[in-house]
Amino acid sequence: MSTEEQPSEKPRSWVKSIGPGLVTACVVIGPGSITTSTNIGAADGYSKSWVVVLAVVFMLAYMQMAARIGVVSQMSTGDLVRKHAGNWLAILIGIGIFFIAAAFQFGNNIGVHAAITTYAGGDYWIFLFNGLALAFVFGFKNLYATLEKVMACFVSFMLLAFFINVFFAKPDVGELAKGFIPTGLTELGLPLVGLIGTTFVIAAAYYQSYLARFKGWKIEDLKAGAVDARVSAIIMALITLMLMTTAAAVLRGNKLGSVSDIANALHPLFGEKGRIIFCVGLFCAAFSSFIVNSMIGGFILADGLKMGSTPQDKAPRILTGAVLIVGMGVAFYVIKSGTKPMPAIVTAQAVTVLAAPLMAVTLLWLANKKEIMGEHTNSVGMNIVGGLGLIILLITAFNTAFNKVWPAISKAIS
């Protein structure tokens, strides 16, 4: 039978296509997003729920763009950038994402440490969990398939743990509903920009193009892949809103500095069982983000340096290990000394100011390039949402540059 006479491969069902989005959700919901969303809920109650929805819409748009680029081109994003813009841009993006991932990894280590040391003393737990993460990265031949299954379990635990906390909190449903009506648009200050920034994680969206290829998606799977992105966006929104709602119901007016503060604040309200449940959710969020975040930094840098871009290549795994080790080293220094490594933090923030908008512009450019996408270029609606998302990233970059990076540099040179 000729090739023309052979039946075309049927697209896989949307249920079987679910996976890349769950992996992305795991890196978005980490200690940083838990701390930020809880603090917003404690300070502003339910009134900023609409901000979460807005951030998730932007995240969804860029996830869909990235996945479509990976599926239609069947090339790594680094190779596409090299081919159509030049090697310099691929390297720049790779280095930028590596630094961002290393900075996030510091926070993930602190989150894992906080969850464990709430019940078990000692400052050396992070060595054990980094060892487990390294074993995971290097121990499985089919890394992506294993990653997908493990992340699905972590997401399930997070949803269950934080839902139970909401059940204990007994939120005001009427007040919660009003929170989805946009208000205070002129008050989009640092806390709200932070909430958007911990939900709309452009590096994670960028990595979706890699995950879509790892999953084996083809053109016929695009619709099912869109469902995967929507399901993961709903999960991100649900978990963030559950954290904000719990804080709005029982922690209103409290000032909470870290995830440890949050766990301890819940203890007198929910009892020991409630705190344990929260810590389970925190651990799942931190450790799942722990693994995926390090892979984002390692794989995209390896791709930028033309050292491979798939789980079968050695360099992406080695550079993933480098992200893990850097994050562990910085976190252990902070835990033992009690002081933050400000030069490293400021450097990471400065890199983020440049790299985040650059990644968004790159995805928008590739997704609209007819030579790559053919008939699957962005729709007008997708470009509008993507453009608004880019504006938000530029606002976030401006805030970071002038309210964090520049003051730190001025202090250092004065």
Buried (B, 14 or more C-beta within 10 A) or exposed (E): EEEEEEEEEEBBEBEEBBBBBBBBBBBBBBBBBBBBBBBBBBBBBBBBBBBBBBBBBBBBBBBBBBBBBBBBBEBBBBBBBBBEBEBEBBBBBBBBBBBBBBBBBBBBBBBBBBBBBBEEEEEEBBEEBBEBBBEBBEEBEEBBBBBBEBBBEBBEBBBBBBBBBBEBBEBBEEBBEBBBEEEEEEEBEEBBBBBBBBBBBBBBBBBBBBBBBBBEBBEEBBEBBBBBBBBBBBBBBBBBBBBBBBBBBBBEEBEBEBBBBBBBBBBEBBEEEBBBBBBBBBBBBBBBBBBBBBBBBBBBBBBBBBBBBBBEBEBBBBBBBBBBBBBBBBBBBBBEEEEEBEEBBBBBBBBBBBBBBBBBBBBBBBBBBEEBBEEBBBEEEBBEBBEBBBEBBBBBBEBBBEEBBEEBEEEEEE
